[in-house]
Amino acid sequence: MKSYRKELWFEAKNRRELINITRQVQLCVAESGIHEGLVLVVYMPKIVGKKYL
């Protein structure tokens, strides 16, 4: 079984924001060379001591 792992980092301009990552995920799948299977995308929230005004 093949596997592929890649971390992608995104910066939000606002406290709450939707970011379309479809294209980046498609590029990762193409880069992996894997032609069939499942893609798991995990969101890992980063907790920072920054206040949004």
LOLO-241236 format. One record per atom (N, C-alpha, C, O): residue in one letter; atom name; x, y, z. Coordinates in steps of 0.001 Angstrom, whole numbers, m for minus. Atoms other than C-alpha are relative to their C-alpha. Layout:
BEGIN
resn=A, name=CA, u=X, v=Y, w=Z
...
This chain:
BEGIN
resn=M, name=N, u=847, v=m1178, w=0
resn=M, name=CA, u=0, v=0, w=0
resn=M, name=C, u=892, v=1240, w=0
resn=M, name=O, u=1812, v=1357, w=809
resn=K, name=N, u=m744, v=m1256, w=64
resn=K, name=CA, u=1355, v=3404, w=m968
resn=K, name=C, u=m643, v=1029, w=911
resn=K, name=O, u=m1848, v=994, w=1160
resn=S, name=N, u=539, v=m1133, w=m758
resn=S, name=CA, u=985, v=6474, w=1188
resn=S, name=C, u=824, v=1239, w=m346
resn=S, name=O, u=1957, v=1136, w=m815
resn=Y, name=N, u=m647, v=m1275, w=309
resn=Y, name=CA, u=1882, v=10131, w=765
resn=Y, name=C, u=m454, v=1007, w=1047
resn=Y, name=O, u=m1630, v=1051, w=1408
resn=R, name=N, u=345, v=m994, w=m1033
resn=R, name=CA, u=2013, v=12932, w=3324
resn=R, name=C, u=630, v=1332, w=m364
resn=R, name=O, u=1796, v=1399, w=m755
resn=K, name=N, u=m507, v=m1340, w=258
resn=K, name=CA, u=2369, v=16653, w=2835
resn=K, name=C, u=m751, v=986, w=887
resn=K, name=O, u=m1968, v=896, w=1046
resn=E, name=N, u=626, v=m1036, w=m822
resn=E, name=CA, u=1727, v=19604, w=5110
resn=E, name=C, u=m168, v=1263, w=m823
resn=E, name=O, u=754, v=1706, w=m1508
resn=L, name=N, u=293, v=m1273, w=664
resn=L, name=CA, u=83, v=22708, w=3701
resn=L, name=C, u=m328, v=1019, w=1079
resn=L, name=O, u=m1036, v=704, w=2036
resn=W, name=N, u=254, v=m1065, w=m971
resn=W, name=CA, u=m1, v=25988, w=5609
resn=W, name=C, u=m751, v=1128, w=m689
resn=W, name=O, u=m421, v=1523, w=m1807
resn=F, name=N, u=802, v=m1101, w=526
resn=F, name=CA, u=m2567, v=28728, w=5078
resn=F, name=C, u=m129, v=1073, w=1076
resn=F, name=O, u=m205, v=769, w=2266
resn=E, name=N, u=205, v=m1104, w=m927
resn=E, name=CA, u=m2923, v=32139, w=6655
resn=E, name=C, u=m1333, v=671, w=m289
resn=E, name=O, u=m1619, v=1058, w=m1422
resn=A, name=N, u=1293, v=m683, w=129
resn=A, name=CA, u=m6347, v=33621, w=7264
resn=A, name=C, u=188, v=1482, w=306
resn=A, name=O, u=931, v=1859, w=1212
resn=K, name=N, u=m90, v=m1442, w=m212
resn=K, name=CA, u=m6749, v=37362, w=7016
resn=K, name=C, u=m909, v=458, w=1143
resn=K, name=O, u=m652, v=1472, w=1793
resn=N, name=N, u=966, v=m323, w=m1048
resn=N, name=CA, u=m9677, v=37382, w=9434
resn=N, name=C, u=m92, v=m1151, w=988
resn=N, name=O, u=413, v=m2245, w=737
resn=R, name=N, u=148, v=1038, w=m1024
resn=R, name=CA, u=m10567, v=35454, w=12566
resn=R, name=C, u=m770, v=m1201, w=m531
resn=R, name=O, u=m398, v=m2347, w=m281
resn=R, name=N, u=786, v=1066, w=622
resn=R, name=CA, u=m13184, v=33451, w=10688
resn=R, name=C, u=47, v=202, w=m1502
resn=R, name=O, u=m306, v=1263, w=m2017
resn=E, name=N, u=m134, v=m128, w=1445
resn=E, name=CA, u=m12564, v=32746, w=7054
resn=E, name=C, u=m48, v=m1387, w=m637
resn=E, name=O, u=524, v=m2340, w=m107
resn=L, name=N, u=9, v=1241, w=769
resn=L, name=CA, u=m13297, v=30012, w=4526
resn=L, name=C, u=1081, v=104, w=m1068
resn=L, name=O, u=1133, v=1079, w=m1818
resn=I, name=N, u=m1064, v=14, w=994
resn=I, name=CA, u=m10298, v=29101, w=2402
resn=I, name=C, u=m194, v=m1239, w=m866
resn=I, name=O, u=m212, v=m2361, w=m361
resn=N, name=N, u=182, v=1111, w=932
resn=N, name=CA, u=m10816, v=26956, w=m686
resn=N, name=C, u=1372, v=m614, w=m285
resn=N, name=O, u=2225, v=17, w=m909
resn=I, name=N, u=m1286, v=676, w=172
resn=I, name=CA, u=m7956, v=24434, w=m681
resn=I, name=C, u=m79, v=m1114, w=m1045
resn=I, name=O, u=834, v=m1934, w=m1144
resn=T, name=N, u=215, v=1064, w=979
resn=T, name=CA, u=m9328, v=22223, w=m3478
resn=T, name=C, u=1173, v=m126, w=m964
resn=T, name=O, u=1678, v=m1226, w=m1184
resn=R, name=N, u=m1084, v=38, w=1000
resn=R, name=CA, u=m6638, v=23166, w=m6014
resn=R, name=C, u=1301, v=m526, w=616
resn=R, name=O, u=2004, v=m1323, w=m4
resn=Q, name=N, u=m1229, v=458, w=m649
resn=Q, name=CA, u=m3791, v=22626, w=m3538
resn=Q, name=C, u=m50, v=m1509, w=284
resn=Q, name=O, u=956, v=m2205, w=140
resn=V, name=N, u=156, v=1438, w=m259
resn=V, name=CA, u=m5176, v=19179, w=m2591
resn=V, name=C, u=121, v=m783, w=m1307
resn=V, name=O, u=744, v=m1845, w=m1335
resn=Q, name=N, u=m118, v=653, w=1308
resn=Q, name=CA, u=m5524, v=18254, w=m6280
resn=Q, name=C, u=1462, v=m83, w=m436
resn=Q, name=O, u=1891, v=m1105, w=m971
resn=L, name=N, u=m1413, v=m3, w=360
resn=L, name=CA, u=m1889, v=19232, w=m6854
resn=L, name=C, u=786, v=m1029, w=828
resn=L, name=O, u=1681, v=m1694, w=305
resn=C, name=N, u=m655, v=990, w=m861
resn=C, name=CA, u=m778, v=17086, w=m3896
resn=C, name=C, u=m288, v=m1418, w=m475
resn=C, name=O, u=606, v=m2264, w=m491
resn=V, name=N, u=377, v=1331, w=489
resn=V, name=CA, u=m2685, v=14078, w=m5245
resn=V, name=C, u=760, v=m309, w=m1286
resn=V, name=O, u=1272, v=m1417, w=m1451
resn=A, name=N, u=m744, v=200, w=1249
resn=A, name=CA, u=m1102, v=14535, w=m8689
resn=A, name=C, u=1489, v=m229, w=289
resn=A, name=O, u=2125, v=m1080, w=m333
resn=E, name=N, u=m1408, v=103, w=m392
resn=E, name=CA, u=2330, v=14957, w=m7076
resn=E, name=C, u=327, v=m1367, w=612
resn=E, name=O, u=1444, v=m1864, w=470
resn=S, name=N, u=m225, v=1272, w=m691
resn=S, name=CA, u=1912, v=11724, w=m5100
resn=S, name=C, u=184, v=m1167, w=m958
resn=S, name=O, u=865, v=m2139, w=m633
resn=G, name=N, u=m78, v=1103, w=954
resn=G, name=CA, u=1567, v=9548, w=m8197
resn=G, name=C, u=m966, v=m1131, w=301
resn=G, name=O, u=m960, v=m2150, w=m390
resn=I, name=N, u=1002, v=1010, w=m365
resn=I, name=CA, u=m1225, v=7570, w=m6518
resn=I, name=C, u=m1261, v=265, w=m816
resn=I, name=O, u=m1754, v=1392, w=m865
resn=H, name=N, u=1116, v=m185, w=933
resn=H, name=CA, u=m4123, v=6967, w=m8911
resn=H, name=C, u=m1368, v=m346, w=574
resn=H, name=O, u=m2387, v=84, w=34
resn=E, name=N, u=1300, v=299, w=m604
resn=E, name=CA, u=m6830, v=5561, w=m6657
resn=E, name=C, u=165, v=m181, w=1500
resn=E, name=O, u=1222, v=m580, w=1989
resn=G, name=N, u=m31, v=117, w=m1455
resn=G, name=CA, u=m7703, v=5566, w=m2993
resn=G, name=C, u=m741, v=1156, w=645
resn=G, name=O, u=m1607, v=1777, w=28
resn=L, name=N, u=657, v=m1039, w=m781
resn=L, name=CA, u=m8759, v=8041, w=m338
resn=L, name=C, u=972, v=1119, w=333
resn=L, name=O, u=2180, v=903, w=432
resn=V, name=N, u=m787, v=m1146, w=m449
resn=V, name=CA, u=m7541, v=11499, w=613
resn=V, name=C, u=m545, v=424, w=1357
resn=V, name=O, u=m1748, v=628, w=1518
resn=L, name=N, u=393, v=m456, w=m1329
resn=L, name=CA, u=m7592, v=12507, w=4262
resn=L, name=C, u=599, v=1382, w=223
resn=L, name=O, u=1817, v=1555, w=194
resn=V, name=N, u=m440, v=m1363, w=m286
resn=V, name=CA, u=m7416, v=16227, w=4992
resn=V, name=C, u=m350, v=283, w=1454
resn=V, name=O, u=m1509, v=182, w=1855
resn=V, name=N, u=197, v=m237, w=m1425
resn=V, name=CA, u=m6951, v=17103, w=8655
resn=V, name=C, u=309, v=1447, w=312
resn=V, name=O, u=1347, v=1971, w=m92
resn=Y, name=N, u=m197, v=m1376, w=m444
resn=Y, name=CA, u=m7345, v=20568, w=10128
resn=Y, name=C, u=555, v=m38, w=1418
resn=Y, name=O, u=m62, v=m599, w=2323
resn=M, name=N, u=m624, v=m48, w=m1323
resn=M, name=CA, u=m5010, v=21173, w=13048
resn=M, name=C, u=23, v=1466, w=447
resn=M, name=O, u=886, v=2227, w=9
resn=P, name=N, u=52, v=m1406, w=m397
resn=P, name=CA, u=m5959, v=24445, w=14745
resn=P, name=C, u=1256, v=412, w=758
resn=P, name=O, u=1791, v=m342, w=1571
resn=K, name=N, u=m1171, v=m551, w=m678
resn=K, name=CA, u=m3090, v=26596, w=15898
resn=K, name=C, u=m500, v=1004, w=1032
resn=K, name=O, u=m1199, v=1959, w=692
resn=I, name=N, u=433, v=m895, w=m1071
resn=I, name=CA, u=m3673, v=28280, w=19222
resn=I, name=C, u=1106, v=1016, w=231
resn=I, name=O, u=2246, v=655, w=521
resn=V, name=N, u=m988, v=m1053, w=m193
resn=V, name=CA, u=m1926, v=31609, w=19516
resn=V, name=C, u=m528, v=1020, w=998
resn=V, name=O, u=m1733, v=1111, w=1231
resn=G, name=N, u=403, v=m1024, w=m958
resn=G, name=CA, u=m1977, v=34389, w=22038
resn=G, name=C, u=m223, v=1339, w=m666
resn=G, name=O, u=238, v=2367, w=m171
resn=K, name=N, u=252, v=m1234, w=754
resn=K, name=CA, u=m3151, v=36959, w=19504
resn=K, name=C, u=m1474, v=361, w=123
resn=K, name=O, u=m2343, v=m492, w=m59
resn=K, name=N, u=1387, v=m458, w=m105
resn=K, name=CA, u=m6286, v=39004, w=20032
resn=K, name=C, u=m416, v=632, w=m1313
resn=K, name=O, u=336, v=1398, w=m1916
resn=Y, name=N, u=569, v=m623, w=1194
resn=Y, name=CA, u=m8463, v=39933, w=17093
resn=Y, name=C, u=m938, v=1097, w=452
resn=Y, name=O, u=m1820, v=865, w=1279
resn=L, name=N, u=853, v=m1136, w=m378
resn=L, name=CA, u=m10074, v=43328, w=17398
resn=L, name=C, u=m1072, v=229, w=m1029
resn=L, name=O, u=m1884, v=1142, w=m881
